[in-house]
Amino acid sequence: MMQQYLKIKKDYSDYIVFFRLGDFYEMFFQDAIVASKELEIVLTGRDAGAEEKVPMCGVPYHSANIYIEKLIDKGYKVAIAEQTTEPVKGQIVEREIVKLVTPGTLIEESLINQKDNNYIVAISDDKNGFILAYSDLTTGENFLQILPNDIDILFNEIISLNVREVVVDSKFNHQDIEHYLKNHQLTISLEDNTDLKSYYRSLISDIYDKHLLKAFARLINYLEKTQKKELLHLQKVQVFSSQSYLRIDNASKMNLELTRTMMSKSEKSTLFWLLDHCKTAMGSRFLKQNIQRPLIDKDKIQQRYSLVESFNDHFIEKEEIINELKKVYDLERIVGRLSFGNCNAKDLVNLKNSLKTLPSIKENLLALNNIYGQTLVENIPDVQTIVDLIDQAIVDQPPLTIKEGGFIKEGYSQRLDEIKDISANAKSWLDDFVERERKKTGIKNLKVGFNRVFGYYIEISKGQLSQVKDEFAYDRKQTLTNSERFITDELKEKESIILGSKEKIEQLEYDLFIEIRDQVQKETVHLQSIARDLAFIDMLIAFSKISMEKRYIKPQLIEEKKLEIIDGRHPVVEAISDQVFIENSLYMDEKNQILLITGPNMSGKSTFMRQSALIVIMAQMGCFVPAKSAKLFIVDQIFTRIGASDDISTGQSTFMVEMNEVNYALRNATSNSLILFDEIGRGTATYDGMALAQAIIEYSHHKLKAKVLFSTHYHELTHLEDDLKSLRNVHVKAKEEKGDIVFLHKVVDGPTDRSYGIHVAKLAKMPKVVIERAKSILDELEKNHGYNVIKAQTIDLFNYMESIEKDVEEEKYQSVIDQIKKIDILDITPLNAMNILNELIEAIKTIDKKD
């Protein structure tokens, strides 16, 4: 047996082999050592002819998925070796690998997020750049993407797809890429075969580029090798280049919190969280894809606006469609399970119930009187034959297993009904047999039971055994503590009929299920088309719903390179804030390419910048936007540098990360791009930072011609408005009241002359002596334009200032302290205590107000 294991392991050296032994999957040697540690299970040993025991650990086969999921999450790959022959005495059971499970090929419903795609990517390269081929096995979606010969762009695309496994050929020698993949804990797999099998030709019928064909073949050959079967549910390949959608690099997606927040890494309080009013998992996945890759095709965007507008105007029809979508299951993944042969009768019923919604959805789409809605209806194929087939064949509430019968409707199969009738009569015969035996023996508690060892038997309690006579011809089979078990010739004869009919029923139902499944499988292409259309409708209705709830408006797409947003709002901040959101307008055209934004921290500069980018993204997804009005040109790329963070995996400091992101924007932006730079240069010395910031602004102005929002605390940069004709100063208003700062969150023209940093420190409740010392230092620096060196204050002076401050504090509240001292805690009622406490609070508030 160990020789058999080693032979299998030799071919799957980079997998952890789950080797089936009876009711367990066992692991041996290094696999066992790794698995026992990662799964926290006991490591034991087994005699295998060697001097020392072979390391071994195991998991029950019926709960193997739990352990496989843990290994996959940690980046391992699992090969499952099953017993392929029945046990025969004196012979070893044959075993072979029946399935390979890898991070990118998970198909089990319990192991994947229903609102996420589980992509696996293959990287190929040629002299012109990189080609990404990627698929989601659970949905059958396939994509080919052409990328320029730029590793940064390649990295960003891989991260954006949120993949867990990357396939390359064995000669792939990009050390920097391999280093990156390992740092990001991506599983790397090898595949050299680039010959595409004939039955996949229909998926690439419109593709003639040999490099694209080989890239796709590499991925498909790897997938087929892991699944050990033909992948009949794969959809036609979609090809696009990096210029065919609004490109948003991974750092920008993080900074804008499109699908994950920067701090908690959760979906809550993201753009996806806000917009996801979808009723189906397919709709949510499609929405996420569109957030990651908004459109740049003006006609397609306008079509979406038209449909959203129609949904807004037809509330009743929209609600009818929403109610139908609530009944739709995840068609894409049901079709995937159909193809893999691991669906059950429940999947077919869910498929039927989903398809039964189509007539109502079509009817309500036609009622919109929208040409695009009418086109949608015409494109949805008629699959009533599938609905009728499943409705006639499968019961409404079938069991989860398909091996034990109980799911085929009466009347669907004459032969099945006949066998069931025999089985039912046999059961009736058993009831009659029990009654006859009770009368014959006089034993009222006589009963008939069944187990897998003896089959059917008569059971008589110990107290009634004396009534068993020889003429009954009872043959004793088993003695228990409180009873005896017997059989008779008549009972054994009937047993073979009963058991035979049960086995026949189970086998026939299974065979019928396979026939039905195969018939449904023939409609895979139509079912996938329906799934795509329903996901599209679901997303647009979600856009309509959020637009109506939040007062969003239809943007106007224009040819002129202008961004004109009147009274714009940050969609997410507005949704989660308890306060009224302060609206701000944005105007940028050929004469206003760069907005230099000044203002204090916490005043809303970053929020204003982010909302501008989010409005562009929403508009190019086909969604209405949070503004009074919006005129927008089609943006090709969005770059951001907002916030501060180290990259520990590559050993890069905050400033280095900042410079890399700025460099990426400067090298890749075009005149149609939007760039958000937030306080560039703050991570280094003041003059270094200011010099870099000015150089970046000048380069953006003269070379890029892109739209740039640049926030800064370097007020010295505001003079650039005099020399750079396309730069305009704006600032976020704040006002000072009695030494405190009040943020107005309103963006207005012109520069601000101060940052109010010390006021913000005061809001943070920093020690007063620190605030006062900072004020004195600032006064000195401002007098001498920052050139004098301020001598450090001594600890004694700090202590003296603190004691003075403490004395002032105590004196200020002395009247309150005197009141507290007069209270006799032993001679006071609860009501009086509450009244005194309220008086003290009001007295403190009055003192603080005067202060």
JOURLIN-V783027 format. One line per field, one symbol per residue. phi: phi as a letter, one per 30 degrees, with the letter a starting at -180 (. if undefined). psi: psi as a letter, one per 20 degrees, with the letter a starting at -180 (. if undefined). A space follows every 50 residues. Layout:
phi = ???
psi = ???
This chain:
phi = .ddddddddedbdccddccdbicbccbbhdedddddddchbdcbbbdbic dcddebbabdddbdedddedddecjdcbccccdcbddbeibdddbadcac cbecbdbdedcbddcbdcdbcccbbbdclcbccbbcddcidbbbbcbddb dddeeddddddhdcbbcbddcdbddddddddddchcdcbcacdccddedc dddbdccbdddddddddeddddddddchadcdcdcedccacdccaddbdd ddddddhdbbdddchcddicddedddcdcbddddddddddddbddbdedd ddddeddddddddbdddddddeddddccddeedddddeddicdbdddddd deddddddedddddddddhcdddddeddddddbdddedddddccddbddd dccbiibdddjdbdddddddddddddddddddddddddddcicdcdbcbb bddcidaccbdedcddddcdddhdcdcaccecabcbbbddddddeddddd ddddddddddddddddedddedceddddddeddddddedddddddddddc idbddcdbdddbcbcchdbdddeddcddcddddbcbbbbdcbdbcccckd eidjdddddddddddddedddjcdbdadaacbcddcbbbbbbibadcddc icdeddddddddeedddcdbdccbbccchdjddbeededdddeddddddd ddcdiddbcbcacdddddddddccdccbdbbcdbbcbhiccbdchcdbdj dccachddddddddidedddddddddddeddddchicdcddddddddddd ddddedddddddcedddddddddcddbadeddddddedddddddeddddd d
psi = hhhgghgghhilhjqopoopncjqpqqrchggggghghilrpparppkir hqqppqrrqphikhhghggggghjjrqppooqpiqqpppiqppqqqpiqp prhikpiphiiqphjqqnqpqppqqahibqpppqqohhijqpqpppqrmo hgggghggghilrippprrijoknhhggggghhjlpppqqpiokppqhij hhikhjpiphggghgghgghhgghhhikrqnijprqpppqrijjroporg hhhghilgipqhgikrhpkrggggimjqiqhgggghghhhghmrqjoggh ghgggggggghhimgghghggghhhhipangghghghghijkrahhgggh gghghiigggggghghiilphhhghgghioqokhhgggghhhhpqhmqrh qjijajipqpigoggghghhgggghhhhhgghgggghggghjohjprpap rigibqqpppqhijhiioqhiilpophqprgirqprrrggghghghgghg hghhggggggghggggghghhhjggghhggggghggggghhgggghghhj lqqpropqhqmpoooplqqohgghhiqirppoqqqpopahimhpooprrr qjijghgggghgghgggggiijqrqnrhqpoqrophqpqqnprpqqnhhj kprghggghghgggghhiqaijrppooolpiijaqghggggggggggggh ghggjrppooqqinhhiiihhhhohjppprqpqqqpoliqpopikpprqr rqjrikghhhhhhjkqphhgggghghggggghhjkjhqpppqqqhhhghg hhhggggggghgjghggggghipohimpqgghggggggggghggggghgh .
